[in-house]
Amino acid sequence: MRITSKTQGIYLARIVSLLAAAAALPAGDQTSNGYTFKTIAKTGQSEDHVTFGPYFQPGGINNWGEISFAPSVQPAGESVFLATGQNLNKLRAAGDPLPGGATFGYTLGPISMTPGGDTAFISTTLDVPLPYGLNAGVYRTVFGIPFPVPVILPGVTHAPAGQIFRGAAFNAQSNIRYETVFPGLICSAAPSSVPPPGAPPLPNPCDKGKLAFGIYQADLLGRISAVVEPGSPAPGGSTFDYAQVPFNNSSGDVAFDAHVYGEVCTDYQGQQGARIFCGESVYLKDGRTGKITSIAHQGQPSPVPGKKYQVAFGPVLNDLGDLAFLADLSTGSGEYAVFLYSHGNTITIAKPGDSMPGGGVLKQAGGFPHNAYLNNNQEVAFIGTLSDGGQGLYLWKNGTVRLVARNGTAVDGGGVIANLDDFGAGAASTQIAANDRGQIIFAANLTTGGGAILTATPR
């Protein structure tokens, strides 16, 4: 399910005016940038008894080129697909039954792709109970078998401290050890400032306490442990009261977004009207020692001179312990930048005002989790919107940024990219992922209408 902070809802149709405006942007074949492009799926295509809708949500791509994605389907809802070679395999689509008794409706992504070709995802029903994630379940595949098995069932599965999970959202990830991390929704009595007084009221099914998110991990046998829960100690002496969007690596390290009790809880662009939310900072938990490190904290200086992190989010880990993330350097106006943390140091990958390869000046990077991605070669892929309205996909390596694709790039089958606004946000917004071969998956709208999910492969 695609959540935009401005609409606070599910974006079920393409905005025709956006496509028209994007089609009018400067065009030109950009395939000379050293990439070839393959269309994996596109709007109107039918596979396994479903027809793809207007938008696509890339999940992950492994070194075999296997892909997970969560496209919209017609007439409503979403699905989870795996692409292997020339085959598209549906795991579930809107209306399909899930193990445990629920019915698939939407995903609360991003979703993952493991080195072995498995995925993990969070599913909510078509009616999408509020707050987002209530009554949602977590599912995964194992050993390459294209059949989802439950990790948690809402109202059934117990959290480590004994509470019953009430749901989950956003982002489930699995590593090579079949450890699946996810944000679990529980009833908590821990001190919490999320949401703050005066926030729009949301349903609270808890007999005691209130709904709160923690990060949890299930091993191969389904045994669940807590990565960080509401009330867990936070660096600096307070406790966490909110955590979402985890990402784990093959060493068992886990990065996540979180908020600390007692700090100001910002309703970043009105999201508290539909979800349990607070403006986040980025943390990293060492899988060997259990130590939690603050990587990018609200109000603290960023590597950009004179700029502080206002919100930091969307961490992606590689197996070396490096971490890419996004941050807004303004007070809610979308001054998004991309950063890389490695061995205790954080550097700026791209920031507003940078001149970009292929022309144009960066206005903002992406504002959604997985709008930047990191592989094991310390290459950072990211998307951006330019000051002239153009939208591009870029790759940073060893201090140099390279253009991969942008509006006007020709792709296979005669298509031309109109924009990279898969979320309908009015700016580049597609989720992306990259493997160690340098392949990048992304979604785009085409000048001929409709959307597609694409793979960019270096020549």
C-alpha angles and dihedrals in degrees: 000000000000115000119192116191092223097052097030090206149072114300102220102169139039116253103238094203092058092054092048092051093047092049088057092058119105110289135197138138107278098178089110088079087090102262134108120209130219125191110225097181138342142196113290094020114131122217130166094352096311132097119217117242132213101291139048131200114206114216116180143322124210129204091269089061093249112151138202122199140163110219128182116252133208132287093010142328134038141265143208119238136178120208115206118172106312094338129098113201120194115217096181139335135191110301096020119126119248126210109269095039106284126123121232116243114146138352123240094212173208096103126202142236121205127209087255096054100260129129141202125208144169118231131198128182126262092258090057104213118223134274092046109257098030109137092003120139133214120230138175143176123233136197092011093291108143095223121103119232123193122257093179131003113203113244091014113055118076124225118227093264092052102261119128117246110248094191145303141248149191126016128357117199133184128196133206090275091059091248107150120201122196142159107256124202115221140161106258135186092191117123107276140176092186113134099018123226110285096030116134109278117253130190113278114194093179120119089203129021121352140278114286138168127236132169117251137179131212120200126214091278092051096253108152126216131176120252092181128343134189103283095026114137114268127203108273098038107284130092136256118253101174135029134167144147101052126187126190134192136207092273093058095252113146127204120193147162115252147161128220123227113251095029122106112279109215122200095220107213095334102299095140090077090076109016145033098262145152131175105271146221125206124249137179125209117202109231093211103043102022091230115150117214126194106231103175120005130192112258095016123115117270124211088262106094112251094005129111129199107259094174126000121191151139102061119192120191131203125205091262092062095254115141132204120196144162130236139183110229093190133065096267101311095113103255089160121181135178123235138184124210117198131162094344097315130101122204133183116251098180134349137178111284096035117132108239130215111256091035137291138072122270112251095177142339120231121301101207133077112274093024081121125040137185132207132196092266089064091249113148118207117194143161129230145181118228128221090248091055097261121135127212147180114222141183125214120201130164093345097312126107119212129193114240102172141335142166106313095033112136116228133188119296093035096288125144125205113246096180144328095238100124092154095052091238098137091250138060104300112150117134112237140192134190135200131209092265089065095252115146128196120207141152126241141177114234129223089239090059134263130056139271141193112232141189119218112203123187113239 
